[in-house]
Amino acid sequence: MGVFASTDGQESAGHEQIVFCQDKQTGLKAIIGIYSTALGPALGGTRFYPYATEADALHDVLELSRGMAYKNALAGLDLGGGKAVIWGDPEQVKSEALLRAYGRFVESLAGRYYTACDVGTYVADMDIIARETRYVTGRSVEHGGAGDSSILTAWGVFQGMRAAAEHVWGSPTLAGRRVGVAGLGKVGKYLVGHLIDDGASVVATDVNERALDWARQTYPQVDLVADAGALISSDIDVYAPCALGGALNDETVPALRAKIVTGAANNQLAHPGIDKVLADRGVLYTPDYVVNAGGVIQVADEIEGFNFERAKLRATRIFDTTRQILRLADAEGVPPAAAADRLAERRMAEVGRLRTIHLA
Ligand SMILES: NC(=O)c1ccc[n+]([C@@H]2O[C@H](COP(=O)([O-])OP(=O)(O)OC[C@H]3O[C@@H](n4cnc5c(N)ncnc54)[C@H](O)[C@@H]3O)[C@@H](O)[C@H]2O)c1
């Protein structure tokens, strides 16, 4: 795999810095990937995962750090894109010493990279890492942290959905529309609340009986269906994937009856060509990394000293960004995912260039 040039596709081209970190005593093996610091320090979480091989871990950190650069750019943050992976099974090897060893490597980058939670790492881990480095966010409320990021993630998804509704139906509201929510987890639950408040009718599904019970108790007006297959083939106007990645694939897209897809799940497109299939079927897809940026907006705000109202205002702007992307997609005749990438690249180039203006 080429790190300095793309030998196996796009993902490994163009990273600024890739740092391999090892501490034999604790068993720490970590890779920190910095894709870009054009807009500011790179921000992205630490994934703690038992990758099959070192190459898999490297592949993941390269892809994820690149994704964060685009996400942070379109979230309007003065932050670049980075991510880290710790290679190992967190159940087996996670310890105070390992996390603190990792924190010292983060500190050694002197603020070029800020870490946060991701799969396999939690707020309590960030508090431990913070004993060795200043460059960590996503901390516990007792340590000035922002708490549950799914609140603003759901708010941002709702804003993106409003912008899509305006684009398709002329008015930025879901009132009178039927929205299918797949996944009533941390984000899906808040999203259902926003939709009901806006006057939408909701149909939902989850694999977890407790999540379904929550819906029965809290929103008895929500219709529940057996699975995501039943949800997407039902008579819905909007599909909101809020569970796992790959929700839009060669099986689900042909069955989809919705006109809009807007949801919280990461990596909704099972493969790059599927957004073209969506567009050909007349389905408007709002890129996942744009509409689910509320969470990163929240943890980024923590770096300044968390202020919920300020962070919410920033997450509300996901409406404007989504609207801009959809208009650009129309103007340039490309799917929204391509328009989003262009807009992110434009901001990184235009704002990033300003750092060449010398300050005395
Ligand atoms: N929490 C955040 O701030 C945040 C930020 C950005 C992106 N995301 C993404 O949004 C998605 C949801 O995040 P979350 O924090 O709500 O996670 P979660 O784990 O709390 O909720 C996911 C829910 O989906 C359900 N589910 C799993 N498989 C399903 C299936 N096949 N059909 C229907 N339901 C299924 C689970 O039972 C669970 O209730 C994830 O993809 C996550 O990566 C979350």
The ligand as a MOL file (V3000), in Angstrom:
LIG
                    3D

  0  0  0     0  0            999 V3000
M  V30 BEGIN CTAB
M  V30 COUNTS 44 48 0 0 0
M  V30 BEGIN ATOM
M  V30 1 N -24.2910 9.1910 18.2830 0
M  V30 2 C -23.7690 10.1230 17.5010 0
M  V30 3 O -23.5270 11.2510 17.9470 0
M  V30 4 C -23.4860 9.8350 16.0490 0
M  V30 5 C -22.7950 10.8170 15.2960 0
M  V30 6 C -22.5810 10.5790 13.9360 0
M  V30 7 C -22.9870 9.3860 13.3690 0
M  V30 8 N -23.6350 8.4400 14.1350 0 CHG=1
M  V30 9 C -24.0590 7.2070 13.4840 0
M  V30 10 O -25.4710 7.0980 13.5770 0
M  V30 11 C -25.8480 5.7240 13.7160 0
M  V30 12 C -26.6740 5.5570 14.9850 0
M  V30 13 O -25.9110 5.9930 16.0860 0
M  V30 14 P -26.4300 5.8190 17.5860 0
M  V30 15 O -25.4680 6.5730 18.4360 0
M  V30 16 O -27.8730 6.1350 17.6510 0 CHG=-1
M  V30 17 O -26.1900 4.2620 17.7820 0
M  V30 18 P -26.9960 3.2520 18.7420 0
M  V30 19 O -26.1400 2.0510 18.8290 0
M  V30 20 O -27.4150 3.9540 19.9960 0
M  V30 21 O -28.3370 2.9390 17.9230 0
M  V30 22 C -28.4150 2.1260 16.8120 0
M  V30 23 C -29.7700 1.4230 16.8700 0
M  V30 24 O -29.9460 0.6890 15.6510 0
M  V30 25 C -30.5060 -0.5640 15.9810 0
M  V30 26 N -30.2030 -1.5120 14.8870 0
M  V30 27 C -29.0860 -2.2160 14.6660 0
M  V30 28 N -29.2070 -2.9720 13.5640 0
M  V30 29 C -30.4400 -2.7200 13.0660 0
M  V30 30 C -31.1450 -3.2020 11.9370 0
M  V30 31 N -30.6020 -4.0870 11.0960 0
M  V30 32 N -32.4060 -2.7280 11.7280 0
M  V30 33 C -32.9570 -1.8320 12.5810 0
M  V30 34 N -32.3260 -1.3520 13.6670 0
M  V30 35 C -31.0800 -1.7890 13.9120 0
M  V30 36 C -29.8900 -0.9240 17.2990 0
M  V30 37 O -30.6610 -1.9040 17.9970 0
M  V30 38 C -29.8990 0.4230 18.0140 0
M  V30 39 O -31.1000 0.6460 18.7340 0
M  V30 40 C -24.5270 4.9350 13.6980 0
M  V30 41 O -24.2580 4.5270 12.3770 0
M  V30 42 C -23.5090 5.9610 14.1280 0
M  V30 43 O -22.2280 5.6580 13.6270 0
M  V30 44 C -23.9000 8.6520 15.4520 0
M  V30 END ATOM
M  V30 BEGIN BOND
M  V30 1 1 1 2
M  V30 2 2 2 3
M  V30 3 1 2 4
M  V30 4 1 4 5
M  V30 5 2 4 44
M  V30 6 2 5 6
M  V30 7 1 6 7
M  V30 8 2 7 8
M  V30 9 1 8 9
M  V30 10 1 8 44
M  V30 11 1 9 10
M  V30 12 1 9 42
M  V30 13 1 10 11
M  V30 14 1 11 12
M  V30 15 1 11 40
M  V30 16 1 12 13
M  V30 17 1 13 14
M  V30 18 2 14 15
M  V30 19 1 14 16
M  V30 20 1 14 17
M  V30 21 1 17 18
M  V30 22 2 18 19
M  V30 23 1 18 20
M  V30 24 1 18 21
M  V30 25 1 21 22
M  V30 26 1 22 23
M  V30 27 1 23 24
M  V30 28 1 23 38
M  V30 29 1 24 25
M  V30 30 1 25 26
M  V30 31 1 25 36
M  V30 32 1 26 27
M  V30 33 1 26 35
M  V30 34 2 27 28
M  V30 35 1 28 29
M  V30 36 1 29 30
M  V30 37 2 29 35
M  V30 38 1 30 31
M  V30 39 2 30 32
M  V30 40 1 32 33
M  V30 41 2 33 34
M  V30 42 1 34 35
M  V30 43 1 36 37
M  V30 44 1 36 38
M  V30 45 1 38 39
M  V30 46 1 40 41
M  V30 47 1 40 42
M  V30 48 1 42 43
M  V30 END BOND
M  V30 END CTAB
M  END
